[in-house]
């Protein structure tokens, strides 16, 4: 057993991100389909760890207690770069994105229930392979798995839920880029960087500030980000017993939005470039650690019916994003980017959706509306809608009553 300390675990994750960036830059297939760096590097680490454990009897243990903080930090930074003026401009697209999402939640669960019926599984297993874990993620999956184990006596349900949620993160990160690249080629769409062949494919400049970033601007942005964590955590604790459970990161994001848009009236000006860098680092470390700790032996042991359900869900999600989401969102470059994001959070999580968009915009150019509409939808609206849909389905006699 090799147990890494917190600092060693962060170092290992940073090395994984560097390796992932090198691979996605130098391997044409990965670059062409804009696969996120953490997904590539993290999966490679997981495979190596699995081989060491299986053939060499050496297991590697990472200290990942910092993961929840990294995720909250990322969403706080998303809020701190959220300009409500852009959101107002993207209002019609937000409505269209929501109109595409509502029927998808019902259809994704219908696909899961249909696959459970074909494979002679309990209907609730179909919901576990539906929006409970794919849209809801690990938190929602754990909550429902506990309920199913207590009241429905389904064996190994927690392991199945965690495996499904984790594989969803992988699939959402892998399929989003190819879907958007296919859409852009088919409809001859391009971003601003595609028109400048000599331009470096870097992240878009998110601020109007002309001056260079400094240590002072980093300290101000870090302070604002940590305020989001503290205030967001306090607000989440206040509404912990509310009838509808909202994710903690929502409150961090909302706090960031208030600071970003209200602070200007108090003389507080943040450098969005710096805030974006901080958020990107936090997201990359979170996703990297998530992929690195993927237990491939458990995935192999629980494979079979679950793998079939997830495979069908992946195909369905990709088709829905390409043929429904894109068509409802004006059929332009921003719509293609948001289609990739849709794959990210409908199979994995909002963090995966953002990673998909970052990989694409780094290669093709900025998509400002997408970076406002997707976090708001993925971090807030989708969770409320998902609870409503799941509650309605589980109450049906042939689903929860069997």
Buried (B, 14 or more C-beta within 10 A) or exposed (E): EEEBEEEEBBEBBBEBBEBBBEBBEEEEEBBEBBBBBBBBBBBBBBEEBBEBBEEEEEBBEBBBEBBEBBBBBBBBBBBBBBBEEBBEEBEEBBEBBBBBBBEBBBBBBBBBBBBBEEBEBBBBBBBBBBBBBBBBBBBBBBBBBEBBBEEBEBEEBBBBBBBBBBBBBBBBBBBBBBBBBBBBEEEEBEBBBBEEEEEEBEEBEBBEBEEEBEEEBBEBBBEBBBBBBEBBBEBBEEEEEEEEBBBBBBBBBBBBBBBBBEBEEEEEBBBBBBBBBBBBBBBBBBBBBBBBBBBBEBBEEBEEBBBBBBEBBBEBBBEBBBEBBBEBBBEBBBBBBBBBBBBBBBBBBBBBBBBBBBBBBBBBBBBBBBBBBBBBBBBBBBBEBBBEBBEEBBEEEEBBEE
